[in-house]
Amino acid sequence: MSHSLNAIYETSSWAIAKNSMALSSLQQKAATGLNVLRVSEDPASANVVLSLQSDGRTKAQYLETLDNVISVLDLSSSVIQSISSELARARESLTATLSGTTSAELRSTLAADINNALEQLVALCNTDRLGQFLFGGVSSSTAPYAAERDGSGAITGVTYQ
């Protein structure tokens, strides 16, 4: 009789331990929301999960790159609009200077205005974002435009580097 009671005890203990492990696994899955906690539980599903995680990281990198590109394009568009308005303002001053109906004092003022516009244009063309010049072409780490100046500091020429 003791032999059969011992067998019942052992069988019951084994069944309780097995069900406790199964309950613990289900509780972990419910708490984490994950169906596969360890690769050893389901290698095929784990492989799919790892593949999806890798794909997610790749897409996140693409999105980050697209955000950077959009940021650069927005800044470039803004700079180009500023260049366009500065050129229009300089054109008006130049047209007024060349009309021949302005006084010497007004021509001097317009020349200073054109020089200021040129300074602004050089600064706009040398705009950088995070250490990279927008209009630098292949060599975006150096300023693309260099102003040549006379003794008084006025711009006499601009060269593309």
Long-range contacts (C-beta under 8 A, 24 or more apart in sequence): 71-129, 72-129, 72-134, 75-127, 75-129, 75-134, 76-134, 79-124, 79-127, 79-134, 82-124, 83-121, 83-124, 83-125, 86-117, 86-120, 86-121, 86-124, 87-117, 87-121, 89-113, 89-117, 90-114, 90-117, 90-118, 90-121, 93-117, 115-154, 115-155, 118-147, 118-155, 118-158, 119-147, 119-155, 122-147, 122-155, 122-158
